[in-house]
Amino acid sequence: MNEANSKDRERASGHAEECYCPFCTFARTAKRTRTRHSDFFDHLHNAQIELLKAFRSVVDGRIEYIEKKKAAGEQKAKVTKVVVD
């Protein structure tokens, strides 16, 4: 019964326990040792946050550039000529 549950979990997750690629092996090992090496996982968590913040800064910069470009275009459209006698 336990083996059948294991096979069902494998099918549901899409990952087989027999996978020996370096990423699967690392993931299994990390999962088993998570509590013993919590500092390691704290660093990984912080690194993930920093990476997302880096992407956010690029996106924010691009948004700001586009908004400034649009504002500059609107200012040019509002300019009117004044004839002086």
HELIX and SHEET records of a PDB file:
HELIX    1   1 ASN A    2  SER A   13  1                                  12    
HELIX    2   2 PRO A   22  ARG A   32  1                                  11    
HELIX    3   3 SER A   38  LYS A   78  1                                  41    
END                                                                             
